């Protein structure tokens, strides 16, 4: 495999994953043109609740992709079917539970973040509409992960682009034309989530490389296989909790500085998401290739994937940082027209110049670990990075206010990269031991 093969996989995956943060970016930009920063704050808090709920179960996409890639590498149709069926049932059950518990979830979230009355009112409007899409969103994670793992990149790209463009179009239509405000933003996302599910099932049925057969109950709930799946998902779940603790602490602390600081940080966080998801496309490519290498026991593919992952992580960091530095203020103005928010976002936006460099290895090298379904290092590195963030926030924010908050986040990002890279020798030993066992 050469760099062209790697990029042929990474670039479509990058385009595909980039549509996800663009949803939040469009939502923020649409309400950022309304008259009150409380609109941005309300959408930011409402989106935070769903990011918390869905990211807790983001392992459904990651682990499905890894198991599907290994099934693809081993050319096993049975394992390919099970890689989709098992997490699909989990996604459906969890989504229904979210709907049943929507009132306590909403109240607990607002109690933790404690926004002011205006922000809280808009956040509730947003939440009470979007919550009905929970089962569809989680099942979409599984569908998308399976398509990526089976190397159906064009299909996964088409699915995301179609549904996300629909979301963006509806958000602009509902807010700019029909003046539905925050409710319009939430409704557009709900419609897109349901559409993605229906379209995703159709694409899976057409893109599958094998004939579908419903697995027996005994095979579906095979003890050893289910235990392996839950062990992988457990570590990814813990990793996600660490991530959400950091994001929620960051958002809550920013909210304590006032509505304008909350709005400015929300704009910058949307830009940060776009940067992070840009790297995520390369991580997904690395995960698929390493998963295939594990399934087929291909040592050469494994080594080449690690090498290309490191090189392109650094190259992408320079590109992203260069573009952002050159267009910092115009980029911020895409999200809001409020002068006070623009001023604050520009002042604190300089921290994001560092972000691509300190984040690149942690975000891209995450892929090889997930592809090998070796998740403990990801869990551990995130635990260490979270602890580093908590200490840094406690120490830095009383001294440097919002600059201290962004310093803490930057140190956390450094920790994610450094602590994960330290586990690479362990990943290499694990792959070699699997080869020897085979």
SELUMLUM-223445 format. One record per residue (C-alpha): residue number from 1; y, x, z. Coordinates in steps of 0.5 Angstrom, whole numbers, always signed. Each point is the difference from the previous one (the first is absolute). Layout:
# SELUMLUM-223445
r n NUM	py Y	px X	pz Z
...
# end
This chain:
# SELUMLUM-223445
r n 1	py +0	px +0	pz +0
r n 2	py +7	px +3	pz -2
r n 3	py +7	px -3	pz +2
r n 4	py +0	px -5	pz -6
r n 5	py -6	px -3	pz +3
r n 6	py +3	px -1	pz +7
r n 7	py +7	px -2	pz -3
r n 8	py -3	px -5	pz -4
r n 9	py -3	px -3	pz +6
r n 10	py +6	px +1	pz +5
r n 11	py +6	px -2	pz -5
r n 12	py -3	px -7	pz -1
r n 13	py -2	px -1	pz +8
r n 14	py +7	px +2	pz +2
r n 15	py +3	px -5	pz -5
r n 16	py -5	px -5	pz +3
r n 17	py +2	px +2	pz +7
r n 18	py +7	px +1	pz -1
r n 19	py +1	px -8	pz -1
r n 20	py -2	px -1	pz +7
r n 21	py +6	px +3	pz +3
r n 22	py +5	px -3	pz -5
r n 23	py -2	px -7	pz +2
r n 24	py +3	px +2	pz +7
r n 25	py +6	px +3	pz -4
r n 26	py +2	px -6	pz -4
r n 27	py -1	px -4	pz +6
r n 28	py +5	px +4	pz +4
r n 29	py +5	px +1	pz -6
r n 30	py +0	px -7	pz -1
r n 31	py +2	px -2	pz +7
r n 32	py +4	px +6	pz +0
r n 33	py +5	px -4	pz -5
r n 34	py +1	px -6	pz +5
r n 35	py +6	px +0	pz +5
r n 36	py -3	px +2	pz +6
r n 37	py -4	px +6	pz +2
r n 38	py -4	px -4	pz +5
r n 39	py -4	px -2	pz -7
r n 40	py -2	px +7	pz -1
r n 41	py -2	px +0	pz +7
r n 42	py -4	px -6	pz +0
r n 43	py -4	px +2	pz -6
r n 44	py -1	px +7	pz +3
r n 45	py -3	px -3	pz +7
r n 46	py -4	px -5	pz -4
r n 47	py -3	px +5	pz -5
r n 48	py -1	px +4	pz +6
r n 49	py -5	px -5	pz +3
r n 50	py -4	px -1	pz -6
r n 51	py +0	px +8	pz -1
r n 52	py -3	px +0	pz +7
r n 53	py -5	px -5	pz -1
r n 54	py -2	px +2	pz -7
r n 55	py +0	px +8	pz +1
r n 56	py -5	px -1	pz +6
r n 57	py -5	px -3	pz -5
r n 58	py +3	px +5	pz -6
r n 59	py -7	px +4	pz +1
r n 60	py -3	px -6	pz -4
r n 61	py +3	px +3	pz -6
r n 62	py -1	px +7	pz +2
r n 63	py -7	px +0	pz +2
r n 64	py -2	px -5	pz -6
r n 65	py +3	px +5	pz -5
r n 66	py -4	px +6	pz +3
r n 67	py -7	px -4	pz +1
r n 68	py +1	px -3	pz -7
r n 69	py +1	px +7	pz -3
r n 70	py -6	px +3	pz +3
r n 71	py -4	px -6	pz -3
r n 72	py +3	px +2	pz -7
r n 73	py -2	px +7	pz +1
r n 74	py -7	px -2	pz +2
r n 75	py +0	px -5	pz -6
r n 76	py -3	px -5	pz +5
r n 77	py +2	px -7	pz -2
r n 78	py -3	px -3	pz +7
r n 79	py +5	px +4	pz +4
r n 80	py +6	px -1	pz -4
r n 81	py -2	px -8	pz +1
r n 82	py +0	px +1	pz +8
r n 83	py +6	px +5	pz -1
r n 84	py +4	px -7	pz -2
r n 85	py -4	px -5	pz +4
r n 86	py +0	px +3	pz +7
r n 87	py +8	px +1	pz +1
r n 88	py +1	px -6	pz -4
r n 89	py -3	px -5	pz +6
r n 90	py +4	px +4	pz +5
r n 91	py +6	px -1	pz -4
r n 92	py -1	px -7	pz +0
r n 93	py -1	px -1	pz +7
r n 94	py +6	px +4	pz +3
r n 95	py +5	px -3	pz -5
r n 96	py -3	px -7	pz +3
r n 97	py +1	px +2	pz +7
r n 98	py +7	px +3	pz -2
r n 99	py +2	px -7	pz -2
r n 100	py -3	px -4	pz +6
r n 101	py +4	px +5	pz +5
r n 102	py +6	px +0	pz -4
r n 103	py +4	px -3	pz +6
r n 104	py -2	px +5	pz +5
r n 105	py +1	px +6	pz -5
r n 106	py +7	px -2	pz -2
r n 107	py +2	px -1	pz +7
r n 108	py -3	px +7	pz +3
r n 109	py +3	px +4	pz -6
r n 110	py +7	px -3	pz +1
r n 111	py -1	px +2	pz +8
r n 112	py -1	px +7	pz -2
r n 113	py +5	px +1	pz -5
r n 114	py +5	px -4	pz +3
r n 115	py +5	px -1	pz -5
r n 116	py +7	px -4	pz +1
r n 117	py +0	px -8	pz -1
r n 118	py +2	px +0	pz -8
r n 119	py -5	px +6	pz -2
r n 120	py -6	px -4	pz +4
r n 121	py +2	px -7	pz -3
r n 122	py -1	px +3	pz -7
r n 123	py -6	px +4	pz +2
r n 124	py -3	px -6	pz +2
r n 125	py +1	px -4	pz -7
r n 126	py -3	px +6	pz -3
r n 127	py -6	px +0	pz +4
r n 128	py -2	px -7	pz +0
r n 129	py +0	px +0	pz -7
r n 130	py -4	px +7	pz -2
r n 131	py -5	px -1	pz +5
r n 132	py -4	px -5	pz -4
r n 133	py -1	px +5	pz -5
r n 134	py -4	px +5	pz +5
r n 135	py -7	px -2	pz -2
r n 136	py +2	px +2	pz -7
r n 137	py +3	px +6	pz +1
r n 138	py -5	px +3	pz +4
r n 139	py -5	px -2	pz -5
r n 140	py +4	px +3	pz -6
r n 141	py +0	px +7	pz +4
r n 142	py -8	px -1	pz -1
r n 143	py +1	px -2	pz -7
r n 144	py +5	px +6	pz -2
r n 145	py -4	px +5	pz +4
r n 146	py -7	px -2	pz -3
r n 147	py +4	px +1	pz -7
r n 148	py +3	px +7	pz +2
r n 149	py -7	px +2	pz +2
r n 150	py -4	px -2	pz -6
r n 151	py +6	px +4	pz -4
r n 152	py +2	px -7	pz -3
r n 153	py +7	px +3	pz +0
r n 154	py +3	px -4	pz -6
r n 155	py -2	px -6	pz +3
r n 156	py +2	px +1	pz +7
r n 157	py +7	px +3	pz -3
r n 158	py +0	px -7	pz -4
r n 159	py -1	px -4	pz +6
r n 160	py +5	px +3	pz +4
r n 161	py +6	px +0	pz -5
r n 162	py -1	px -7	pz -2
r n 163	py +0	px -3	pz +7
r n 164	py +5	px +5	pz +3
r n 165	py +5	px -2	pz -6
r n 166	py -1	px -7	pz +1
r n 167	py +2	px +1	pz +7
r n 168	py +6	px +4	pz -1
r n 169	py +2	px -5	pz -6
r n 170	py -1	px -6	pz +5
r n 171	py +4	px +3	pz +6
r n 172	py +6	px +1	pz -5
r n 173	py -1	px -7	pz -3
r n 174	py -1	px -3	pz +7
r n 175	py +6	px +3	pz +3
r n 176	py +5	px +2	pz -5
r n 177	py -1	px -7	pz -4
r n 178	py -2	px -5	pz +5
r n 179	py +3	px +3	pz +6
r n 180	py -6	px -1	pz +4
r n 181	py +1	px +7	pz +4
r n 182	py -5	px +3	pz +5
r n 183	py -5	px -6	pz -1
r n 184	py +1	px +1	pz -8
r n 185	py -2	px +7	pz +1
r n 186	py -6	px -2	pz +5
r n 187	py -3	px -5	pz -5
r n 188	py +1	px +5	pz -6
r n 189	py -5	px +5	pz +3
r n 190	py -5	px -6	pz +2
r n 191	py +0	px -3	pz -7
r n 192	py -2	px +8	pz -2
r n 193	py -5	px +1	pz +5
r n 194	py -4	px -6	pz -2
r n 195	py +1	px +1	pz -7
r n 196	py -3	px +7	pz +1
r n 197	py -6	px -2	pz +3
r n 198	py -2	px -5	pz -6
r n 199	py +2	px +5	pz -5
r n 200	py -4	px +5	pz +4
r n 201	py -6	px -4	pz +0
r n 202	py +0	px -1	pz -7
r n 203	py +1	px +8	pz -2
r n 204	py -6	px +2	pz +5
r n 205	py -4	px -5	pz -4
r n 206	py +2	px +3	pz -6
r n 207	py +0	px +7	pz +2
r n 208	py -6	px +1	pz +3
r n 209	py -5	px +5	pz -3
r n 210	py -6	px -3	pz +2
r n 211	py -3	px -7	pz +1
r n 212	py +2	px -4	pz +6
r n 213	py -5	px -2	pz +5
r n 214	py +1	px -3	pz +7
r n 215	py -3	px +5	pz +5
r n 216	py -5	px -3	pz +5
r n 217	py +2	px -1	pz +7
r n 218	py -4	px +5	pz +3
r n 219	py +3	px +5	pz -5
r n 220	py +7	px -2	pz +1
r n 221	py -1	px +1	pz +7
r n 222	py -4	px +6	pz +0
r n 223	py +1	px +3	pz +7
r n 224	py +0	px +8	pz -2
r n 225	py +5	px -2	pz -6
r n 226	py +4	px -5	pz +4
r n 227	py +1	px +5	pz +6
r n 228	py +2	px +6	pz -5
r n 229	py +5	px -5	pz -3
r n 230	py +3	px -2	pz +7
r n 231	py +0	px +7	pz +2
r n 232	py +5	px +2	pz -6
r n 233	py +4	px -6	pz +1
r n 234	py +1	px +1	pz +7
r n 235	py +3	px +7	pz +0
r n 236	py +4	px -3	pz -6
r n 237	py +2	px -5	pz +5
r n 238	py +2	px +4	pz +5
r n 239	py +4	px +5	pz -5
r n 240	py +4	px -7	pz -2
r n 241	py +1	px -2	pz +7
r n 242	py +4	px +7	pz +1
r n 243	py +4	px -1	pz -6
r n 244	py +2	px -7	pz +2
r n 245	py +2	px +3	pz +7
r n 246	py +4	px +5	pz -3
r n 247	py +4	px -5	pz -5
r n 248	py +0	px -5	pz +5
r n 249	py +3	px +4	pz +5
r n 250	py +5	px +3	pz -5
r n 251	py +2	px -7	pz -2
r n 252	py +1	px -3	pz +7
r n 253	py +4	px +6	pz +2
r n 254	py +5	px +0	pz -6
r n 255	py +1	px -8	pz +2
r n 256	py +2	px +2	pz +6
r n 257	py +6	px +4	pz -3
r n 258	py +2	px -6	pz -3
r n 259	py -1	px -5	pz -6
r n 260	py +4	px +5	pz -5
r n 261	py -4	px +6	pz +2
r n 262	py -7	px -5	pz -1
r n 263	py +3	px -1	pz -7
r n 264	py +1	px +7	pz -2
r n 265	py -6	px +2	pz +3
r n 266	py -4	px -5	pz -4
r n 267	py +3	px +2	pz -6
r n 268	py -2	px +7	pz +1
r n 269	py -7	px -2	pz +2
r n 270	py -1	px -4	pz -7
r n 271	py +2	px +7	pz -3
r n 272	py -5	px +4	pz +4
r n 273	py -5	px -5	pz -2
r n 274	py +1	px +1	pz -7
r n 275	py -1	px +7	pz +1
r n 276	py -6	px +0	pz +4
r n 277	py -3	px -5	pz -5
r n 278	py +1	px +5	pz -6
r n 279	py -4	px +5	pz +4
r n 280	py -5	px -5	pz +1
r n 281	py -2	px -1	pz -7
r n 282	py -2	px +7	pz +0
r n 283	py -4	px -1	pz +7
r n 284	py -4	px -5	pz -3
r n 285	py -1	px +4	pz -6
r n 286	py -3	px +5	pz +4
r n 287	py -4	px -5	pz +4
r n 288	py -3	px -3	pz -6
r n 289	py -2	px +7	pz -3
r n 290	py -3	px +3	pz +7
r n 291	py -4	px -7	pz +1
r n 292	py -3	px +1	pz -7
r n 293	py -1	px +8	pz +2
r n 294	py -4	px -2	pz +6
r n 295	py -4	px -6	pz -3
r n 296	py -2	px +5	pz -6
r n 297	py +0	px +6	pz +5
r n 298	py +4	px +4	pz -5
r n 299	py +3	px +6	pz +3
r n 300	py +5	px +2	pz -6
r n 301	py +3	px -7	pz +0
r n 302	py +1	px +0	pz +8
r n 303	py +3	px +7	pz +0
r n 304	py +5	px -1	pz -6
r n 305	py +2	px -7	pz +3
r n 306	py +2	px +4	pz +6
r n 307	py +4	px +5	pz -4
r n 308	py +4	px -5	pz -4
r n 309	py +1	px -4	pz +6
r n 310	py +4	px +6	pz +3
r n 311	py +4	px +2	pz -6
r n 312	py +2	px -7	pz -2
r n 313	py +2	px -2	pz +7
r n 314	py +5	px +6	pz +0
r n 315	py +3	px -1	pz -7
r n 316	py +1	px -8	pz +1
r n 317	py +4	px +2	pz +7
r n 318	py +5	px +4	pz -4
r n 319	py +1	px -5	pz -6
r n 320	py +1	px -6	pz +5
r n 321	py +4	px +4	pz +5
r n 322	py +4	px +2	pz -6
r n 323	py +1	px -7	pz -3
r n 324	py +2	px -3	pz +7
r n 325	py +5	px +6	pz +1
r n 326	py +4	px -1	pz -6
r n 327	py +0	px -7	pz +0
r n 328	py +0	px -2	pz +8
r n 329	py +6	px -4	pz +0
r n 330	py -1	px -4	pz -6
r n 331	py -7	px -1	pz +2
r n 332	py +2	px -3	pz +7
r n 333	py +5	px -5	pz -4
r n 334	py -6	px -3	pz -4
r n 335	py -2	px -3	pz +7
r n 336	py +7	px -3	pz +3
r n 337	py +7	px -1	pz -2
r n 338	py +2	px +0	pz +7
r n 339	py +5	px +6	pz +1
r n 340	py -2	px +1	pz +8
r n 341	py -7	px +0	pz -2
r n 342	py +1	px +5	pz -6
r n 343	py +4	px +5	pz +5
r n 344	py -5	px +0	pz +5
r n 345	py -6	px +1	pz -5
r n 346	py +3	px +5	pz -4
r n 347	py +2	px +4	pz +7
r n 348	py -8	px +0	pz +2
r n 349	py -3	px +0	pz -7
r n 350	py +1	px +7	pz +0
r n 351	py -7	px +0	pz +5
r n 352	py -4	px -2	pz -6
r n 353	py +2	px +6	pz -4
r n 354	py -5	px +4	pz +4
r n 355	py -5	px -6	pz +0
r n 356	py -4	px +2	pz -6
r n 357	py -1	px +7	pz +2
r n 358	py -2	px -1	pz +7
r n 359	py -5	px -6	pz -2
r n 360	py -3	px +2	pz -7
r n 361	py -6	px +3	pz +3
r n 362	py -2	px -5	pz +5
r n 363	py +1	px -6	pz -5
r n 364	py -4	px +3	pz -6
r n 365	py -5	px +4	pz +4
r n 366	py -2	px -6	pz +4
r n 367	py -3	px -2	pz -7
r n 368	py -6	px +5	pz +0
r n 369	py -2	px -2	pz +7
r n 370	py +0	px -8	pz -1
r n 371	py -4	px +2	pz -7
r n 372	py -5	px +4	pz +4
r n 373	py +0	px -6	pz +6
r n 374	py +1	px +5	pz +5
r n 375	py +6	px -3	pz +4
r n 376	py +0	px +3	pz +7
r n 377	py +5	px +5	pz -2
r n 378	py +4	px -5	pz -3
r n 379	py +0	px -4	pz +6
r n 380	py +1	px +7	pz +5
r n 381	py +6	px +2	pz -4
r n 382	py +3	px -6	pz +0
r n 383	py -1	px -1	pz +8
r n 384	py +3	px +7	pz +1
r n 385	py +6	px -2	pz -5
r n 386	py +2	px -6	pz +4
r n 387	py +0	px +3	pz +6
r n 388	py +5	px +5	pz -3
r n 389	py +4	px -5	pz -2
r n 390	py +0	px -4	pz +7
r n 391	py +2	px +7	pz +3
r n 392	py +5	px +1	pz -5
r n 393	py +4	px -7	pz +0
r n 394	py +0	px +0	pz +8
r n 395	py +3	px +7	pz +0
r n 396	py +5	px +0	pz -6
r n 397	py +3	px -7	pz -1
r n 398	py +4	px +0	pz +7
r n 399	py +3	px +6	pz -3
r n 400	py +1	px -1	pz -7
r n 401	py -1	px -8	pz -1
r n 402	py -2	px -2	pz -7
r n 403	py +0	px +8	pz -2
r n 404	py -5	px +1	pz +6
r n 405	py -4	px -6	pz -3
r n 406	py -1	px +3	pz -7
r n 407	py -1	px +7	pz +3
r n 408	py -6	px -3	pz +4
r n 409	py -3	px -4	pz -6
r n 410	py +1	px +7	pz -4
r n 411	py -4	px +4	pz +5
r n 412	py -6	px -6	pz +0
r n 413	py +0	px +1	pz -8
r n 414	py -1	px +8	pz +1
r n 415	py -5	px -1	pz +5
r n 416	py -4	px -5	pz -5
r n 417	py +0	px +6	pz -5
r n 418	py -2	px +5	pz +5
r n 419	py -5	px -3	pz +4
r n 420	py -4	px -3	pz -6
r n 421	py +0	px +7	pz -4
r n 422	py -3	px +3	pz +6
r n 423	py -6	px -4	pz -1
r n 424	py -1	px +2	pz -7
r n 425	py -6	px +6	pz +2
r n 426	py -3	px -6	pz +3
r n 427	py +0	px -4	pz -6
r n 428	py -3	px +6	pz -4
r n 429	py -6	px +1	pz +5
r n 430	py -1	px -7	pz +0
r n 431	py -1	px -1	pz -8
r n 432	py -4	px +6	pz +0
r n 433	py -5	px -2	pz +5
r n 434	py -1	px -7	pz -4
r n 435	py -1	px +4	pz -6
r n 436	py -6	px +4	pz +4
r n 437	py -3	px -6	pz +3
r n 438	py +0	px -3	pz -7
# end
